[in-house]
């Protein structure tokens, strides 16, 4: 953006101001403006740093002050011009040499600045190249690690697929076994209740609802919180706990409020590893058997009574004879 006559001294002045952190003044610069030249004084001042200023990006104030150019000598017509004498040439030569020498020194300083900037840029590029090489090596290492991790993930994924297939087969088998067990219990008509060590309900069959007032949401509740329809029997929880403590089965006959009789069996629940996970309560209806037994008992008692009467009659006849 700097115009001809300003670019070199502006770059040189900025470099010196940044290196010395001091004001740099260059006087008498001839800057080309709109086909003519303007003489200016260039001043570059560093801006004092503040708390919010970035130390890696210092600021500078560039001042351009226009000055009056030196008066030029009027041109003389060629016919009236005098031939330069030897003394005049001798006096003008040192001034030209001094001016050329000054420009040469300025250009030499500008070249030094440019070389310094080039070396600094080369050092920065070399450092960045080394950083890029280091980053490239790290990326290659990361890529190798990711490739290894990808292979491990593929291996794990294959194992998971195999385990998932096995689990699906086991779930299918378990579902089939559960269906078979449900149909078996429903087919036998045996009311069954499963409880854990804390006397909480694990599962039950639908026929059990005639004996114990259960709904599907009662799973997980303690059996002691449930009302039963069993008459004259209030030690269900105690008997179940005794079976869990002694591992000895309990069997008895109980009667419900609808005048039905059941054989209650309380057994420990054993797993395939022979571990006790709770207890199983089964209710087998024996109403007809109890009624038949009562009928037979009544008949036996009646027969015994009749036999006693016959024996007494025979004894009385014998005494009369």
Buried (B, 14 or more C-beta within 10 A) or exposed (E): EEEEBBEBBBBBBBBBBEEEEEBBEBEEBBBEBEEEBBBBBBBBBBEEEEEEEEEEEBEBEBEEEEEEEEEEEEEEEEEEEEEEEEEEEEEEEEEEEEEEEEEEEBEEBBEEBBEEEEEEEEEEEEEEEEEEEEEEEEEEEEEEEEEEEEEEEEEEEEEEEEEEEEEEEEEEEEEEEEEEEEEEBEEEEBBBBBBBEEBBBBBBBEBBEBBBEBEEEBEEBBBEEBEBBBEEBEEBEEBBBBBBEEEEEBEEEBBBEEEBBBBBBBBBBEEEEEEEBBBBBBBBBBBEEBEEEEEEEEEEEEEEEEEEEEEEEEEEEEEEE
